[in-house]
Amino acid sequence: MGVCMQQQKIDRGSRLWRLNRKVESEPWIHGAISAATRHWPGYMIEAACLGLFMVSACSFTVLLQHPGSAIRQMLPSARVRRLLTGVAMGLTAIALIYSPCAYSGACE
């Protein structure tokens, strides 16, 4: 794996900054594939959480906004229905972010 580190000095005002750059002799796709194979469980958890959020958002929206819904007829105010939809989506997002299985660190 032909990876070497180069140091480069950059003048930022009166200070000299050192940057470490990777110079790779192989294409970037190998690094992307390597990262994907190492971190696939975290990616699957993120995908599952996104899917759960979308199902929850669709369910609450249909429950509160569909003209044939009993809850919609109990709540004639569109503002109250929108508020409840937003609260439900916010609580769903909070529950997914702070769930014990969401360890991937995307929200840190």
C-alpha positions as CSV (number, residue, x, y, z in Angstrom):
1,M,0.0,0.0,0.0
2,G,2.0,3.0,-1.2
3,V,0.9,5.5,1.4
4,C,3.4,8.1,2.5
5,M,2.9,11.3,4.6
6,Q,4.1,14.6,3.4
7,Q,4.4,17.7,5.6
8,Q,3.6,21.0,4.1
9,K,4.1,24.4,5.7
10,I,1.6,27.1,5.0
11,D,2.0,30.8,6.0
12,R,-1.2,32.0,7.7
13,G,-0.5,35.6,8.7
14,S,2.5,35.4,10.9
15,R,2.2,31.8,11.9
16,L,3.4,28.7,10.1
17,W,0.9,25.8,9.9
18,R,1.9,22.3,9.2
19,L,-0.5,20.1,7.3
20,N,-0.2,16.4,7.0
21,R,-1.4,15.1,3.7
22,K,-1.8,11.6,2.6
23,V,-0.3,10.9,-0.8
24,E,-1.7,7.6,-2.1
25,S,-0.5,5.7,-5.0
26,E,-3.8,3.7,-5.3
27,P,-7.2,5.0,-6.3
28,W,-9.6,6.5,-3.7
29,I,-12.1,3.8,-4.4
30,H,-10.0,1.3,-2.5
31,G,-10.2,3.4,0.6
32,A,-14.0,3.9,0.2
33,I,-14.5,0.2,-0.1
34,S,-12.3,-0.5,2.9
35,A,-14.2,2.0,5.0
36,A,-17.6,0.6,3.9
37,T,-16.5,-3.0,4.8
38,R,-15.3,-1.9,8.2
39,H,-18.3,0.2,9.2
40,W,-21.2,-1.5,7.5
41,P,-23.1,-2.3,10.8
42,G,-23.2,1.4,11.7
43,Y,-24.4,2.2,8.2
44,M,-27.2,-0.4,8.5
45,I,-28.3,1.0,11.8
46,E,-28.4,4.5,10.3
47,A,-30.5,3.2,7.4
48,A,-32.9,1.4,9.8
49,C,-33.3,4.5,11.9
50,L,-34.0,6.6,8.9
51,G,-36.6,4.0,7.7
52,L,-38.3,4.0,11.1
53,F,-38.4,7.8,11.1
54,M,-40.0,7.8,7.6
55,V,-42.6,5.2,8.6
56,S,-43.4,7.1,11.8
57,A,-43.7,10.4,9.9
58,C,-46.0,8.9,7.3
59,S,-48.1,7.2,9.9
60,F,-48.6,10.2,12.1
61,T,-49.3,12.4,9.0
62,V,-52.0,10.0,7.7
63,L,-53.5,9.6,11.2
64,L,-53.8,13.3,11.8
65,Q,-54.3,14.7,8.2
66,H,-56.3,12.2,6.2
67,P,-59.9,13.4,5.6
68,G,-61.4,10.0,6.6
69,S,-59.5,9.9,10.0
70,A,-61.5,10.0,13.2
71,I,-58.7,12.0,14.9
72,R,-58.9,14.6,12.2
73,Q,-62.6,15.0,12.7
74,M,-62.1,15.4,16.5
75,L,-59.5,18.1,15.9
76,P,-61.0,20.6,13.4
77,S,-58.1,23.1,13.8
78,A,-55.4,22.6,11.1
79,R,-52.8,24.4,13.3
80,V,-53.4,21.9,16.2
81,R,-53.1,19.0,13.8
82,R,-49.8,20.4,12.4
83,L,-48.5,21.0,15.9
84,L,-49.3,17.4,16.9
85,T,-47.6,16.1,13.7
86,G,-44.5,18.1,14.5
87,V,-44.4,17.1,18.1
88,A,-44.8,13.4,17.1
89,M,-42.0,13.7,14.5
90,G,-39.7,15.5,17.0
91,L,-40.3,12.9,19.7
92,T,-39.6,10.1,17.2
93,A,-36.4,11.8,16.2
94,I,-35.3,12.2,19.8
95,A,-36.2,8.6,20.6
96,L,-34.1,7.3,17.6
97,I,-31.1,9.6,18.4
98,Y,-30.9,8.6,22.0
99,S,-31.8,4.9,21.5
100,P,-29.2,2.5,22.9
101,C,-28.6,0.8,19.5
102,A,-27.8,4.1,17.7
103,Y,-24.0,4.0,18.3
104,S,-22.8,5.1,15.0
105,G,-22.1,8.7,16.1
106,A,-23.8,10.5,13.3
107,C,-25.6,12.8,15.7
108,E,-22.6,13.6,17.9
